[in-house]
């Protein structure tokens, strides 16, 4: 299943007029033309977008000129703690059961034996 266009004309028409769309996930989730129409037609109150489709949004796109649409430069994940988090070493993945078995490690009987009914 694809998420492209997951929020389109039908979804905007189903929302109450005071609804505000917030997209900080992936730009293509929202049909940009449908969003533009929904805001223009008053189907929704506005939008806050950290991601767009296309990205970057062309400088002449209508969404830039709408006072009830706020577009940020794809930086919603930034916090004052972002740089220290980036410098912290990532934990190494732990070897799974399959890796141990492939290396010849024998699992305890209670893990490798199927449970039997009483």
Secondary structure, DSSP 8 states (H G I E B T S, - for coil): ---TTSB-HHHHHHS-TT-EEEE-S-GGGB-HHHHHHHHHHTSSSEEEESS-SSSS--TT-HHHH-TTEEE--S-TT--TTHHHHHHS--------HHHHHHTT----HHHHS-----
